[in-house]
Amino acid sequence: MKKTEFRYVNKLFCTLLFLFCITAVFSQKNKNEFWQHVRFGGGFGLSFGDGFFSGTIAPSAIYQFNDQFAAGVAFNGTYASLKNDTNATILGGSVLALYNVVPEIQLSAEFEELHVSRKYKYLGSPDVMRNYWYPALFFGVGFRSNNFTVGIRYDVLYDADESIYANAFAPFVRMYF
């Protein structure tokens, strides 16, 4: 009978030890620091003129890998209208990489893909509709102060006939929190 009690106590002890170890392993919280490195920003724009309206919403998020390098995604939604004769809806997104050479100087690369839907009216003729995808590859340089960067970027794929931008050079203002 003592052997049976010993086996029972031994099994109970081993079971409790096993449960204690499992509980100790699963009770340790994994430190997920992913969201501590994510920064959000974006842009918002409104333009008004003589029969002209343009509105843009462009949220973005980057992951700060270290003090020098960050990468992320951005989305863009724009609507523009000119005297009810021309309008455009532009939707798209981009991937971007930011590199701080020194804390004050930031280099950037951004690939942007936009779907452009344009409608034109030409002197009483029927509406002309154009729907197409427009790619842009920007390389830029900017002056950075904390979360704020202002600079210039250049589209190496610029096409004057298809681009939504006036020329290949475009100024930018970037802010991430």
VMD Tcl script that draws the C-alpha trace (Angstrom):
set ca {
  {0.00 0.00 0.00}
  {2.88 2.32 0.62}
  {4.10 1.80 -2.97}
  {0.68 2.82 -4.26}
  {0.65 5.95 -2.09}
  {4.20 6.80 -3.20}
  {3.25 6.41 -6.87}
  {0.16 8.55 -6.31}
  {2.16 11.29 -4.54}
  {4.90 11.05 -7.20}
  {2.35 11.40 -10.05}
  {0.62 14.25 -8.25}
  {3.94 16.02 -7.66}
  {5.00 15.59 -11.32}
  {1.61 16.80 -12.55}
  {1.69 19.87 -10.31}
  {5.29 20.62 -11.30}
  {4.34 20.31 -14.99}
  {1.33 22.62 -14.55}
  {3.44 25.13 -12.62}
  {6.06 25.19 -15.39}
  {3.41 25.58 -18.11}
  {1.74 28.39 -16.17}
  {5.08 30.13 -15.64}
  {5.91 29.89 -19.35}
  {2.55 31.19 -20.54}
  {2.26 33.88 -17.90}
  {5.29 35.73 -19.28}
  {4.04 38.48 -21.54}
  {5.72 38.94 -24.87}
  {6.73 42.53 -25.31}
  {5.24 43.63 -28.59}
  {6.97 46.89 -29.42}
  {5.71 47.03 -33.01}
  {3.21 49.85 -32.41}
  {5.79 51.90 -30.53}
  {7.73 52.18 -33.81}
  {4.75 53.03 -36.05}
  {4.27 56.71 -36.86}
  {1.22 58.21 -38.54}
  {0.95 61.27 -40.73}
  {-0.48 62.40 -44.00}
  {-1.83 65.32 -45.86}
  {-5.04 67.21 -46.48}
  {-5.51 69.81 -49.14}
  {-8.22 72.15 -50.41}
  {-7.90 74.54 -53.34}
  {-10.47 77.02 -54.57}
  {-10.43 79.42 -57.48}
  {-12.58 80.91 -60.24}
  {-14.72 77.86 -60.98}
  {-12.04 75.53 -59.65}
  {-12.13 73.14 -56.70}
  {-9.68 70.48 -55.57}
  {-9.72 68.37 -52.41}
  {-7.19 65.76 -51.29}
  {-6.95 63.36 -48.36}
  {-3.69 61.41 -48.09}
  {-3.09 59.42 -44.86}
  {0.17 57.55 -44.35}
  {1.99 55.36 -41.85}
  {5.66 54.44 -41.49}
  {7.58 51.97 -39.38}
  {10.68 53.52 -37.78}
  {13.28 50.72 -37.92}
  {15.94 52.85 -36.24}
  {16.93 56.53 -35.97}
  {18.00 56.59 -39.62}
  {15.62 54.37 -41.60}
  {11.83 54.18 -41.92}
  {9.49 52.65 -44.50}
  {5.75 52.68 -44.96}
  {2.64 53.12 -47.05}
  {0.44 56.03 -48.05}
  {-2.97 56.36 -49.66}
  {-4.27 59.19 -51.80}
  {-7.77 60.34 -52.70}
  {-8.29 63.49 -54.77}
  {-11.22 65.12 -56.53}
  {-10.82 68.14 -58.81}
  {-13.33 70.11 -60.88}
  {-12.95 73.06 -63.28}
  {-16.10 75.01 -64.22}
  {-18.09 71.77 -64.54}
  {-16.32 71.15 -67.86}
  {-13.53 69.01 -66.51}
  {-13.31 66.82 -63.45}
  {-10.97 64.16 -62.16}
  {-11.08 61.53 -59.47}
  {-7.70 60.15 -58.41}
  {-7.27 57.19 -56.06}
  {-4.12 55.29 -55.29}
  {-1.34 54.43 -52.94}
  {2.38 54.40 -52.53}
  {5.23 52.72 -50.70}
  {7.99 54.91 -49.36}
  {11.38 54.70 -47.71}
  {13.00 57.46 -45.68}
  {16.68 57.66 -44.76}
  {18.16 60.30 -42.46}
  {21.76 60.86 -43.57}
  {22.20 63.13 -40.55}
  {19.35 64.14 -38.24}
  {18.62 67.28 -40.33}
  {18.84 65.80 -43.87}
  {16.34 63.21 -45.10}
  {16.51 61.29 -48.38}
  {13.36 59.64 -49.68}
  {12.23 57.19 -52.34}
  {8.55 56.65 -53.11}
  {6.75 54.54 -55.68}
  {3.23 55.82 -56.29}
  {0.49 54.19 -58.38}
  {-2.61 56.26 -59.06}
  {-5.84 55.43 -60.87}
  {-6.94 58.54 -62.74}
  {-10.49 59.02 -64.00}
  {-10.88 62.23 -66.04}
  {-13.85 63.71 -67.88}
  {-13.43 66.55 -70.38}
  {-15.84 68.66 -72.40}
  {-14.50 70.25 -75.58}
  {-16.51 73.14 -77.06}
  {-19.88 71.44 -77.24}
  {-18.56 68.02 -78.23}
  {-19.55 64.90 -76.25}
  {-17.75 64.19 -72.99}
  {-14.37 62.51 -73.28}
  {-13.69 59.99 -70.50}
  {-10.20 58.74 -69.70}
  {-9.42 56.07 -67.13}
  {-5.83 54.97 -66.65}
  {-3.16 54.05 -64.13}
  {-0.26 56.44 -63.66}
  {2.98 55.33 -61.96}
  {5.45 57.74 -60.41}
  {8.85 57.06 -58.88}
  {10.02 59.94 -56.70}
  {13.47 60.57 -55.26}
  {13.66 63.44 -52.84}
  {15.71 65.36 -50.33}
  {14.42 67.40 -47.44}
  {15.37 69.38 -44.38}
  {14.13 67.68 -41.22}
  {13.38 69.07 -37.78}
  {11.95 66.51 -35.34}
  {8.72 65.16 -36.92}
  {8.59 67.80 -39.66}
  {10.32 67.62 -43.08}
  {10.14 70.04 -46.00}
  {11.86 69.40 -49.32}
  {11.72 68.68 -53.03}
  {11.22 65.42 -54.91}
  {11.69 64.44 -58.55}
  {9.59 61.95 -60.55}
  {11.96 59.93 -62.76}
  {8.97 58.40 -64.63}
  {7.34 61.76 -65.36}
  {5.11 61.89 -68.46}
  {3.76 65.38 -69.21}
  {0.71 63.99 -71.06}
  {-0.48 61.61 -68.34}
  {0.80 62.99 -65.04}
  {-1.47 64.71 -62.57}
  {1.50 66.87 -61.56}
  {2.49 70.07 -63.39}
  {6.12 68.97 -63.75}
  {8.59 66.36 -62.55}
  {9.73 68.44 -59.57}
  {7.31 68.67 -56.66}
  {7.79 70.28 -53.25}
  {6.65 68.30 -50.22}
  {5.87 68.80 -46.57}
  {5.92 65.69 -44.40}
  {4.91 65.31 -40.75}
  {4.73 62.11 -38.69}
  {3.68 61.61 -35.09}
}
mol new
graphics top color blue
foreach p $ca { graphics top sphere $p radius 0.5 }
foreach p [lrange $ca 0 end-1] q [lrange $ca 1 end] { graphics top cylinder $p $q radius 0.2 }
display resetview
